[in-house]
Amino acid sequence: MAMMRVSFLSEALCRSVDLNVIVPMETMGIPGEVKPQKPSVFKTLYLLNGYSGNQDDWLTYSNIRALADQYNLAVVMPAGENHFYVDGTARGTFYGEFAGKELVEFTRNMFPLSHRREDTFIGGLSMGGFGAVRLGFYYFCNFSKIVSLSGAFVTDRIAGMKEGYTDGVGDFAYYQSVFGDLSRIQDSPKDPYWCAKRALEAKMAPKLYLSCGTEDFLIEENRKAKAKFEQLGIVPHYAEDTGIHDWKFWDKQLEQVLAWLLT
């Protein structure tokens, strides 16, 4: 199991960024016994953190390291820095391009990762779940499957909001700084449903997995997202289970998620 902390200069973000990469290349074995054969290149999951988190969250709070080794899956974990993985043209910070395109190209050149779309997946939780869905559909040439756990599907709610709005996570100024003109967010590249339509038109829509806890404050947003994707013609694998918006729920989902990705 190789676990690496990598820094590289991102052109999309115009600065050096840190990320964690798991590549389960090594195999611990008993002396004298034949070690299991490892792949020459690895299927890969790009795994995104949630609001207020960073690239260390999945390693700190979940069982992703052991599961990556169990499933022979490489995992790349960048940081979204509260920007919802969208491109901020006014600030010149292209978090969408970074996570959905540049990061894939960089890591494929740096590590023994499969270059095949069929072997490349993107997932995340909360803000990262929203980001994974939007990026997975927008960059459909890169990803074949998408996973969203407790996805923060906020675009319908914040579309057209006015000054004075707040929802406990952000206010008008915050959402405007991240998404730009909020009156134009729907039916734009920052809208995951618009991105899904684009992938469908190209006949390359990735498969979708949505999951949320029944006591999660985002449960209704996830149920609405399921319905909206179904209306578009994308039928997600949808799972609800007892749980709130926390790592206990997300970690419990992980093994089911990886089994789904690799079947």
Disulfide bonds with the S-S distance in Angstrom:
none
